[in-house]
Amino acid sequence: MNKHQKYWHWWLTHWYKIGDELKVIKFFEYFIFEHSQKEIDDLEKKLQDSLVPDHANNESWFRLLKAIGRWATRKSEPSPNGRICLEHIHEILSIGSVRTISQFFEVPGGYIPPLEEFHKEILERTTRPGCSVISGLPGMGKSTYLSFLTDQLIEKKTPVIRHHYQAFTGQR
């Protein structure tokens, strides 16, 4: 017999010989139940911490939980065949989400604005009340330009409120 078999042999032979109820009660007073499996709430929290805020926000996290509940109780969901794929999870986590991203990007040494006329117009706008929005396709230099502009305005002691966000539309 190996050591596990010996243990269980001893356990079973002594278990049935305990005899009276008081000895059983006494045994369970000192018996410690341990389990290596995490509780469902611990697993859920671990998953949430791995997704929020780097890959999802709280709204999309709760949307995912609701979808999982629906998928678990309906045979044909998610469509078309009831099989959960990464694309289903990605879609739920990204629907309508607006994720904040870093407000500051390093301006490369020697950077010059793409068009001097555009830059002069933006600088002139900053002297008037109101706000401006700069938009464009990814990778066009908006973040770098805004960091450059912010640095210049701060040097001139101009108050600056900068909000930089990424609106994900589901298209790449």
CNS distance restraints for C-alpha pairs under 8 A (distance, minus, plus):
assign (resid   1 and name CA) (resid   5 and name CA) 5.71 0.50 0.50
assign (resid   1 and name CA) (resid   6 and name CA) 6.10 0.50 0.50
assign (resid   2 and name CA) (resid   6 and name CA) 6.24 0.50 0.50
assign (resid   3 and name CA) (resid   7 and name CA) 6.12 0.50 0.50
assign (resid   4 and name CA) (resid   8 and name CA) 6.28 0.50 0.50
assign (resid   5 and name CA) (resid   9 and name CA) 5.94 0.50 0.50
assign (resid   6 and name CA) (resid  10 and name CA) 6.05 0.50 0.50
assign (resid   7 and name CA) (resid  11 and name CA) 6.04 0.50 0.50
assign (resid   8 and name CA) (resid  12 and name CA) 5.92 0.50 0.50
assign (resid   9 and name CA) (resid  13 and name CA) 6.10 0.50 0.50
assign (resid  10 and name CA) (resid  14 and name CA) 5.98 0.50 0.50
assign (resid  11 and name CA) (resid  15 and name CA) 5.64 0.50 0.50
assign (resid  12 and name CA) (resid  16 and name CA) 6.35 0.50 0.50
assign (resid  13 and name CA) (resid  17 and name CA) 6.65 0.50 0.50
assign (resid  14 and name CA) (resid  18 and name CA) 6.28 0.50 0.50
assign (resid  18 and name CA) (resid  23 and name CA) 6.45 0.50 0.50
assign (resid  18 and name CA) (resid  24 and name CA) 6.77 0.50 0.50
assign (resid  19 and name CA) (resid  23 and name CA) 7.22 0.50 0.50
assign (resid  19 and name CA) (resid  24 and name CA) 7.90 0.50 0.50
assign (resid  20 and name CA) (resid  24 and name CA) 6.76 0.50 0.50
assign (resid  21 and name CA) (resid  25 and name CA) 6.17 0.50 0.50
assign (resid  22 and name CA) (resid  26 and name CA) 6.04 0.50 0.50
assign (resid  23 and name CA) (resid  27 and name CA) 6.05 0.50 0.50
assign (resid  24 and name CA) (resid  28 and name CA) 6.36 0.50 0.50
assign (resid  25 and name CA) (resid  29 and name CA) 6.34 0.50 0.50
assign (resid  26 and name CA) (resid  30 and name CA) 6.94 0.50 0.50
assign (resid  27 and name CA) (resid  31 and name CA) 6.14 0.50 0.50
assign (resid  28 and name CA) (resid  32 and name CA) 7.88 0.50 0.50
assign (resid  38 and name CA) (resid  42 and name CA) 6.15 0.50 0.50
assign (resid  38 and name CA) (resid  43 and name CA) 6.51 0.50 0.50
assign (resid  39 and name CA) (resid  43 and name CA) 6.44 0.50 0.50
assign (resid  40 and name CA) (resid  44 and name CA) 6.09 0.50 0.50
assign (resid  41 and name CA) (resid  45 and name CA) 6.10 0.50 0.50
assign (resid  42 and name CA) (resid  46 and name CA) 6.15 0.50 0.50
assign (resid  43 and name CA) (resid  47 and name CA) 6.21 0.50 0.50
assign (resid  44 and name CA) (resid  48 and name CA) 6.12 0.50 0.50
assign (resid  45 and name CA) (resid  49 and name CA) 6.05 0.50 0.50
assign (resid  46 and name CA) (resid  50 and name CA) 6.27 0.50 0.50
assign (resid  47 and name CA) (resid  51 and name CA) 6.40 0.50 0.50
assign (resid  48 and name CA) (resid  52 and name CA) 5.81 0.50 0.50
assign (resid  48 and name CA) (resid  61 and name CA) 7.09 0.50 0.50
assign (resid  49 and name CA) (resid  53 and name CA) 7.70 0.50 0.50
assign (resid  50 and name CA) (resid  54 and name CA) 7.73 0.50 0.50
assign (resid  51 and name CA) (resid  55 and name CA) 5.01 0.50 0.50
assign (resid  51 and name CA) (resid  56 and name CA) 5.68 0.50 0.50
assign (resid  51 and name CA) (resid  57 and name CA) 7.96 0.50 0.50
assign (resid  51 and name CA) (resid  61 and name CA) 7.86 0.50 0.50
assign (resid  52 and name CA) (resid  56 and name CA) 5.01 0.50 0.50
assign (resid  52 and name CA) (resid  57 and name CA) 5.43 0.50 0.50
assign (resid  52 and name CA) (resid  58 and name CA) 6.67 0.50 0.50
assign (resid  52 and name CA) (resid  61 and name CA) 7.42 0.50 0.50
assign (resid  53 and name CA) (resid  57 and name CA) 5.40 0.50 0.50
assign (resid  53 and name CA) (resid  58 and name CA) 7.68 0.50 0.50
assign (resid  55 and name CA) (resid  93 and name CA) 7.72 0.50 0.50
assign (resid  56 and name CA) (resid  60 and name CA) 6.02 0.50 0.50
assign (resid  56 and name CA) (resid  61 and name CA) 6.48 0.50 0.50
assign (resid  56 and name CA) (resid  93 and name CA) 5.72 0.50 0.50
assign (resid  56 and name CA) (resid  94 and name CA) 7.03 0.50 0.50
assign (resid  56 and name CA) (resid  97 and name CA) 7.77 0.50 0.50
assign (resid  56 and name CA) (resid  99 and name CA) 7.78 0.50 0.50
assign (resid  57 and name CA) (resid  61 and name CA) 6.21 0.50 0.50
assign (resid  57 and name CA) (resid  93 and name CA) 7.87 0.50 0.50
assign (resid  57 and name CA) (resid  97 and name CA) 7.37 0.50 0.50
assign (resid  57 and name CA) (resid  99 and name CA) 7.31 0.50 0.50
assign (resid  58 and name CA) (resid  62 and name CA) 6.26 0.50 0.50
assign (resid  59 and name CA) (resid  63 and name CA) 6.27 0.50 0.50
assign (resid  60 and name CA) (resid  64 and name CA) 6.13 0.50 0.50
assign (resid  60 and name CA) (resid  92 and name CA) 6.56 0.50 0.50
assign (resid  60 and name CA) (resid  93 and name CA) 4.83 0.50 0.50
assign (resid  60 and name CA) (resid  94 and name CA) 6.95 0.50 0.50
assign (resid  60 and name CA) (resid  95 and name CA) 7.45 0.50 0.50
assign (resid  60 and name CA) (resid  97 and name CA) 7.15 0.50 0.50
assign (resid  61 and name CA) (resid  65 and name CA) 6.40 0.50 0.50
assign (resid  61 and name CA) (resid  93 and name CA) 6.63 0.50 0.50
assign (resid  62 and name CA) (resid  66 and name CA) 6.24 0.50 0.50
assign (resid  63 and name CA) (resid  67 and name CA) 6.22 0.50 0.50
assign (resid  63 and name CA) (resid  92 and name CA) 6.75 0.50 0.50
assign (resid  63 and name CA) (resid  93 and name CA) 7.49 0.50 0.50
assign (resid  64 and name CA) (resid  68 and name CA) 6.11 0.50 0.50
assign (resid  64 and name CA) (resid  89 and name CA) 7.12 0.50 0.50
assign (resid  64 and name CA) (resid  92 and name CA) 6.06 0.50 0.50
assign (resid  64 and name CA) (resid  93 and name CA) 6.67 0.50 0.50
assign (resid  65 and name CA) (resid  69 and name CA) 6.33 0.50 0.50
assign (resid  66 and name CA) (resid  70 and name CA) 6.34 0.50 0.50
assign (resid  67 and name CA) (resid  71 and name CA) 6.03 0.50 0.50
assign (resid  68 and name CA) (resid  72 and name CA) 6.06 0.50 0.50
assign (resid  69 and name CA) (resid  73 and name CA) 6.52 0.50 0.50
assign (resid  70 and name CA) (resid  74 and name CA) 6.15 0.50 0.50
assign (resid  70 and name CA) (resid  77 and name CA) 7.43 0.50 0.50
assign (resid  71 and name CA) (resid  75 and name CA) 7.22 0.50 0.50
assign (resid  71 and name CA) (resid  76 and name CA) 7.86 0.50 0.50
assign (resid  71 and name CA) (resid  77 and name CA) 5.07 0.50 0.50
assign (resid  71 and name CA) (resid  78 and name CA) 6.04 0.50 0.50
assign (resid  71 and name CA) (resid  82 and name CA) 7.32 0.50 0.50
assign (resid  74 and name CA) (resid  82 and name CA) 7.92 0.50 0.50
assign (resid  75 and name CA) (resid  82 and name CA) 5.91 0.50 0.50
assign (resid  76 and name CA) (resid  80 and name CA) 6.73 0.50 0.50
assign (resid  76 and name CA) (resid  81 and name CA) 5.35 0.50 0.50
assign (resid  76 and name CA) (resid  82 and name CA) 4.19 0.50 0.50
assign (resid  76 and name CA) (resid  83 and name CA) 7.98 0.50 0.50
assign (resid  77 and name CA) (resid  81 and name CA) 6.71 0.50 0.50
assign (resid  77 and name CA) (resid  82 and name CA) 4.22 0.50 0.50
assign (resid  77 and name CA) (resid  83 and name CA) 7.20 0.50 0.50
assign (resid  78 and name CA) (resid  82 and name CA) 4.71 0.50 0.50
assign (resid  78 and name CA) (resid  83 and name CA) 6.29 0.50 0.50
assign (resid  78 and name CA) (resid  84 and name CA) 6.28 0.50 0.50
assign (resid  78 and name CA) (resid  88 and name CA) 7.59 0.50 0.50
assign (resid  79 and name CA) (resid  83 and name CA) 7.53 0.50 0.50
assign (resid  84 and name CA) (resid  88 and name CA) 6.52 0.50 0.50
assign (resid  84 and name CA) (resid  89 and name CA) 7.83 0.50 0.50
assign (resid  85 and name CA) (resid  89 and name CA) 6.90 0.50 0.50
assign (resid  86 and name CA) (resid  90 and name CA) 6.10 0.50 0.50
assign (resid  87 and name CA) (resid  91 and name CA) 5.96 0.50 0.50
assign (resid  88 and name CA) (resid  92 and name CA) 6.32 0.50 0.50
assign (resid  89 and name CA) (resid  93 and name CA) 6.15 0.50 0.50
assign (resid  90 and name CA) (resid  94 and name CA) 6.11 0.50 0.50
assign (resid  91 and name CA) (resid  95 and name CA) 5.97 0.50 0.50
assign (resid  91 and name CA) (resid 170 and name CA) 7.68 0.50 0.50
assign (resid  93 and name CA) (resid  97 and name CA) 7.56 0.50 0.50
assign (resid  94 and name CA) (resid 168 and name CA) 7.05 0.50 0.50
assign (resid  94 and name CA) (resid 170 and name CA) 7.07 0.50 0.50
assign (resid  95 and name CA) (resid 168 and name CA) 7.83 0.50 0.50
assign (resid  95 and name CA) (resid 169 and name CA) 7.57 0.50 0.50
assign (resid  95 and name CA) (resid 170 and name CA) 7.03 0.50 0.50
assign (resid  96 and name CA) (resid 167 and name CA) 7.97 0.50 0.50
assign (resid  96 and name CA) (resid 168 and name CA) 6.94 0.50 0.50
assign (resid  96 and name CA) (resid 169 and name CA) 6.97 0.50 0.50
assign (resid  97 and name CA) (resid 167 and name CA) 6.95 0.50 0.50
assign (resid  97 and name CA) (resid 168 and name CA) 6.41 0.50 0.50
assign (resid  98 and name CA) (resid 165 and name CA) 6.95 0.50 0.50
assign (resid  98 and name CA) (resid 166 and name CA) 6.01 0.50 0.50
assign (resid  98 and name CA) (resid 167 and name CA) 4.89 0.50 0.50
assign (resid  98 and name CA) (resid 168 and name CA) 6.37 0.50 0.50
assign (resid  99 and name CA) (resid 165 and name CA) 6.16 0.50 0.50
assign (resid  99 and name CA) (resid 166 and name CA) 5.73 0.50 0.50
assign (resid  99 and name CA) (resid 167 and name CA) 6.86 0.50 0.50
assign (resid  99 and name CA) (resid 168 and name CA) 8.00 0.50 0.50
assign (resid 100 and name CA) (resid 164 and name CA) 6.70 0.50 0.50
assign (resid 100 and name CA) (resid 165 and name CA) 4.66 0.50 0.50
assign (resid 100 and name CA) (resid 166 and name CA) 6.34 0.50 0.50
assign (resid 101 and name CA) (resid 164 and name CA) 6.51 0.50 0.50
assign (resid 101 and name CA) (resid 165 and name CA) 5.66 0.50 0.50
assign (resid 101 and name CA) (resid 166 and name CA) 6.87 0.50 0.50
assign (resid 102 and name CA) (resid 164 and name CA) 7.11 0.50 0.50
assign (resid 103 and name CA) (resid 162 and name CA) 7.06 0.50 0.50
assign (resid 103 and name CA) (resid 163 and name CA) 6.61 0.50 0.50
assign (resid 103 and name CA) (resid 164 and name CA) 5.48 0.50 0.50
assign (resid 104 and name CA) (resid 143 and name CA) 7.63 0.50 0.50
assign (resid 104 and name CA) (resid 147 and name CA) 5.91 0.50 0.50
assign (resid 105 and name CA) (resid 143 and name CA) 6.36 0.50 0.50
assign (resid 105 and name CA) (resid 144 and name CA) 5.84 0.50 0.50
assign (resid 105 and name CA) (resid 147 and name CA) 5.85 0.50 0.50
assign (resid 106 and name CA) (resid 144 and name CA) 6.96 0.50 0.50
assign (resid 106 and name CA) (resid 147 and name CA) 7.07 0.50 0.50
assign (resid 107 and name CA) (resid 111 and name CA) 6.70 0.50 0.50
assign (resid 107 and name CA) (resid 144 and name CA) 5.81 0.50 0.50
assign (resid 107 and name CA) (resid 145 and name CA) 7.89 0.50 0.50
assign (resid 107 and name CA) (resid 147 and name CA) 6.47 0.50 0.50
assign (resid 107 and name CA) (resid 148 and name CA) 6.10 0.50 0.50
assign (resid 113 and name CA) (resid 119 and name CA) 6.53 0.50 0.50
assign (resid 113 and name CA) (resid 145 and name CA) 6.47 0.50 0.50
assign (resid 114 and name CA) (resid 118 and name CA) 7.92 0.50 0.50
assign (resid 115 and name CA) (resid 119 and name CA) 6.37 0.50 0.50
assign (resid 116 and name CA) (resid 120 and name CA) 6.17 0.50 0.50
assign (resid 117 and name CA) (resid 121 and name CA) 6.24 0.50 0.50
assign (resid 118 and name CA) (resid 122 and name CA) 6.28 0.50 0.50
assign (resid 119 and name CA) (resid 123 and name CA) 6.17 0.50 0.50
assign (resid 120 and name CA) (resid 124 and name CA) 6.14 0.50 0.50
assign (resid 121 and name CA) (resid 125 and name CA) 6.22 0.50 0.50
assign (resid 122 and name CA) (resid 126 and name CA) 6.45 0.50 0.50
assign (resid 123 and name CA) (resid 127 and name CA) 7.15 0.50 0.50
assign (resid 124 and name CA) (resid 128 and name CA) 7.42 0.50 0.50
assign (resid 125 and name CA) (resid 132 and name CA) 7.93 0.50 0.50
assign (resid 126 and name CA) (resid 131 and name CA) 7.90 0.50 0.50
assign (resid 134 and name CA) (resid 142 and name CA) 7.03 0.50 0.50
assign (resid 135 and name CA) (resid 142 and name CA) 7.12 0.50 0.50
assign (resid 136 and name CA) (resid 140 and name CA) 6.82 0.50 0.50
assign (resid 136 and name CA) (resid 142 and name CA) 7.21 0.50 0.50
assign (resid 141 and name CA) (resid 145 and name CA) 6.00 0.50 0.50
assign (resid 142 and name CA) (resid 146 and name CA) 6.07 0.50 0.50
assign (resid 143 and name CA) (resid 147 and name CA) 6.18 0.50 0.50
assign (resid 143 and name CA) (resid 164 and name CA) 7.95 0.50 0.50
assign (resid 144 and name CA) (resid 148 and name CA) 6.21 0.50 0.50
assign (resid 145 and name CA) (resid 149 and name CA) 6.05 0.50 0.50
assign (resid 146 and name CA) (resid 150 and name CA) 5.88 0.50 0.50
assign (resid 147 and name CA) (resid 151 and name CA) 6.14 0.50 0.50
assign (resid 148 and name CA) (resid 152 and name CA) 6.40 0.50 0.50
assign (resid 149 and name CA) (resid 153 and name CA) 6.17 0.50 0.50
assign (resid 150 and name CA) (resid 154 and name CA) 6.08 0.50 0.50
assign (resid 150 and name CA) (resid 160 and name CA) 6.90 0.50 0.50
assign (resid 150 and name CA) (resid 162 and name CA) 7.97 0.50 0.50
assign (resid 151 and name CA) (resid 155 and name CA) 6.25 0.50 0.50
assign (resid 152 and name CA) (resid 156 and name CA) 6.44 0.50 0.50
assign (resid 153 and name CA) (resid 157 and name CA) 6.27 0.50 0.50
assign (resid 153 and name CA) (resid 158 and name CA) 5.12 0.50 0.50
assign (resid 153 and name CA) (resid 159 and name CA) 7.36 0.50 0.50
assign (resid 153 and name CA) (resid 160 and name CA) 7.08 0.50 0.50
assign (resid 154 and name CA) (resid 158 and name CA) 5.54 0.50 0.50
assign (resid 154 and name CA) (resid 159 and name CA) 6.92 0.50 0.50
assign (resid 154 and name CA) (resid 160 and name CA) 7.12 0.50 0.50
